[in-house]
């Protein structure tokens, strides 16, 4: 996957985190957002982005 697509996926996941907070509230979204953040970090490590 190219760098542009990887960045698009990361932006999508960050948007999903924000949407979860908007829909569920900060406390309810916390656990899901922590998992999504781990996925973002894993993608960055895999594709060697920082």
N, C-alpha and C positions, 0 to 999 in steps of 0.2 A: 504494500500500500504506500502511495506517495505521501510526502510530508504534508501536502495540502489536504488530502483526505483525512490524514491522522488528526490534523488541527481541527477540521470540521467535526470529526467525531468527538473530540474533546470539548469543543464549544457546545455541541449538542448535549453532552452529558452534564456540563455545567449549567446549561439552561434547564435541564431536567431537575437538577438539584434545586434551583430557584423555584421552579414550578411546584415541587413537592412542599417547599416551605409555604408558598402561597396557598396551596390547597389544604395541606394537613396542619400547618403551623410548625413553629420551630422545634418544639419538643417531639412531636409525632414524627417529624421528618428526619430527626437526628440520626437514628440508626441506619435508615436507608441511605442517607447522604454520606455517612461514613463508608458504607460499602461502595457506593459510586465513586467516592474519592480514591479508594484503594484501586479501583479499576482504572481510573485516570492515571494514577501514579504508575501502575503496571504497564499501561500503554506507553507512557513516556519512557519508562526504562527499556521496554522492548524495542522501541523505535529510536532510542537514544536521543530523546528530546529533553530540553530543560526549561 
